Amino acid sequence: MPNSSGRKGYSGENEVVNWFRHLGIKVIRAFGSDGRALGEKSDIDIKATIDDLVMLIQVKRYKRFSIYKFFKNANVVALRGDRQKWLYVLSEDIMADIVKKLSGAKNVK
């Protein structure tokens, strides 16, 4: 049986998979959280596709993230470390809107 952290990670991966499925998106979870089972790098947990757009997703669940404080009035947070590429973190609502528009999904919460 996996440890507490492993169970939390597995549970988080299933939540994300079910969220994409609810939106009608083709999604698959990597067996054993090892992306090599999907033909990807080992750190990939989930692969979701909309037409030719492929989203390679690594799921992280923590008790607390300090990034939440930036979402008080924003729905996208842009982050960049020195000499690194920009990262864009989207709220669940914005992500759902983008996915629905890309997939043509209708009548989805």
N, C-alpha and C positions, 0 to 999 in steps of 0.2 A: 504494500500500500504506500502511495507517495506521502511525503511529509506534508506538513501544513502549507508550506509555501508552494509546493507542487500542486496540491489540491486547489489552492487559490488561483494559480496560473491556469490550470486546466479549466476551472470554472469560468475564468475571465475569457479564455479562448472560445468556450462554448457560447458565452453571452454575445461575443462579437459575431461569431458564425450565425447565430440565430437572428441577430439584428440585420445582417445583410440578407439572409433568407427572407425575413419579413418584408424587405424591400424588393424581393423578387430577383436578387442578384445571385449569379452563379458563384458559389463559394465552397472551398474545401479546406479542412483543417489538416495540417501535417500530422501524420501518425507519430506519436511520441514527441510532439512539438519539435520535430527535426525536419526542417525544410528540404533536406535531401530526399525525403520520401515523395516530395512534389517536383523533384528535379531542380531545386533551388539551393541556395546556401543554407547551412544548418541553423542559422538564427531566425529563419522565417517560420512563423507559426501558422499563417493563414494565407491563402491565395484567393483573391476575389477578382472576377473579370466581368467587364461590361464591353461587349463587342471586342475590339482589339486593345482596350485599356486594361492593363493588368496591375492590380494593387497587391504588393507583397507586404504583408503586415506582421509586425512583431507586437505582441500583446504584453503589456506590463500592468500589473495591478499592485498598488501600494496603499497603505492606510492613508497616507497624506502625500499630496503633491504641492509644492509651493507655487506652481504655475496657475492654480485656480484663482489666486488673487488678481491676476491680470484679466480674467474674464468677467470682472464686475460689470463693465459696460461694453466690452468688446465680444465679438464672436469668432475672431481669428487673432491669434497671437503669433508674431514673427520673432524668432529667436536666432541669434547667430553668435557663435564663439569666435574669438580672434582667429583670423585666417581660415575660417570654416564657411561652408555654404549656409545660406539661410534655411531655417526650418519653419514650417508653418503649421501651427496646431489649431485645429478647427473645433468649434463646439459641435456636439452631437446634432443639434438642429441644423446647422449650416451643412454639415457633412451629409445629412439625410436629404436636404434640398438639392445638393450637388449630385448625389447619387441618383435621385429620382429624375432630375433633368437629363442626366447622361443616359439613363436607362429607359426613359419615356414612361416610367411607372406612374400610374394614376391611383387616386384614392388610397394612398398609403399615409398612415399617421406620421 
